[in-house]
Amino acid sequence: MAIPTITDLRPGGLRFTDQTQQAIVTAIVGLDSWFDSMLLPGGYGGPVAHWWDDCLTYQGPGLDWRYEGIIIGYLNLWEATGDRYWLNKAQRAGDDLLFGQLPSGNFRNSKFELNPGTGGTPHEAACDLSLVRLADALRKNGNGEWESYNHAARRNLHDYFIARLWSEEAQTFFDSTDLHSFVPNKAATLVEALFAMTRVSGDDRWIQVYAMPTLETVLAHQVIGGELDGAICQNSFADRKIDKFFPFYIARCLPSMLEGYCWTGDERFVEAARRAANFVLRWRDADGSFPQVIYPRGRINRYPQWVAAVGDILRTLDLLLPFNFAYDPQPSLDWLLKGRRQDGGFRTAVGFGKITPFGKHNDPRDELSVCGWADKAFRYLTGLVAASPPRTLMSPAHKRSVRSEAKSKSL
C-alpha cells in the first residue's frame, strides 16, 4: 500500500449512521465558513490556547501548522467533489505561505503559541508538507504554478531544517539551533514533508540521507514492554529521554512510521506504529476523550482534554486500518462533533482550568476556536467524505452547473 501523495487516505470499512454522516457534512460546511471569518491580510489569524503556553495578545496571521489541515482539508474536498472551488481555496491558502516566506526561508509568525516569531517546529515542516501536497495537486491538474509552491517548501527544508537543524554527528534533526533537544513528534512531521518532497522531485536523497536516519531516532524513543508499551517519549536532551507521554503527539508520529514501512518494507516501522496506536487507545476514556499526558507508574494529567485536535488522533489511527489494525472511532468522533460551536468553529478543549489541583472549572480557553486546532478537525472530517458527496459540499457555481447539465439531459 502506498501513502497518498495529495489528499488523505479515505479509510475503507468505516460505517456511520445517517445522523453521523449529516453531522460530519454540517461540521465541514461550518468550519469552511468559520475559516473564512478568520482570514486577515496575510493569512488566518486568531488567538491560540495551548498546554505549553497561550498567545492571546497577538492575534494576527500565523503561518504555522494551521495550514497543514486547512490546505489538505480543501484538497480532500476538491478530490471528493471534483469542484475546482475547493482547489482554489487550497491555493489561496498556499499563497499566504508564499507571500509570508522570509529571505531566510522561514515563514513569518510560525511559532503558534509563541507568536510572533519565526522558526517554529513542527509548524514550518507542517507548512512544507501542505505546500508540497498542493504543488502535486496543481501539477497533476496541469497548472504550471505548482513550481512556486514546491520551491517555497524546498527553500524552507534546505535553508532552515537541513542548513540549521540537521546534525551530521547525531544523524538527526534537533529542535533548535542552540539546544541539542530531539522531539519525536516534531521530527515525524518533518519526515512526512521529506517523503512528500521526494515524491514530487524524484530525488530520494531527502529520504535516504535525512528522513530515514531521523525516523530511526523516533523509534529509539519508543517504550518496549510494560504498562507503557508503545508510548513515545516527548523529547530528549542528548542521551536523557524525558518520560512524559502525550497521546496527541504520539498519534502524530504514526504517519511517518508508515511512510518508513512503505518505503523499506521493514516490519519494525509498522509494528512500532501499531504499538503506539494501541498505547493511545488504552488510555482513551469511555466518552472518547484522551488524557493530556501520562507519566511513569500510571500517573496522568487528564487536562486539558483536546476536542478539535482529536481529529488528528482519529486521522492517524485510520491510516493503520489497512495494516492488520482495528478500532472503533465512534466514541471519539462523537466527542469531536460535540465540540462544534454555533459559529461553525470547534472548541479547543475541556478542562484548561483543571491543569493544576484546585483549579477553576470554567476557563474561557476551553471555548475558544483556534485555527491551529480547528484545522485538525477539518482535515479529518473532510477525509471521511465519500466520492459522491452531498450537494451541500458543492460550491454555488458547481450546483448551477450540475442543475444545468441535468436540465439539458432531460430536454
Secondary structure, DSSP 8 states (H G I E B T S, - for coil): ----SSS----SS----HHHHHHHHHHHHHHHHHHHHTEETTEE---B--SS--B-S--S---STHHHHHHHHHHHHHHHH--HHHHHHHHHHHHHHHHTB-TTS-BTT--GGG-S-S--TTHHHHHHHHHHHHHHHHHHTT-TTHHHHHHHHHHHIIIIIIIIIEETTTTEE-SSSSS-EE-HHHHHHHHHHHHHHHHHH--THIIIIIIHHHHHHHHTTB--SSTTTT-B-SEEETTEEE--B-HHHHHTTHHHHHHHHHHH--HHHHHHHHHHHHHHHHT--TTS---SEE-GGG-EE--SEESTTHHHHHHHHHHTTTTT-----HHHHHHHHTTB-TTS-B--EE-GGGSSTT--S--HHHH---HHHHHHHHHHHHTT--SS--GGGS-HHHHHHHHHHHHHHH-
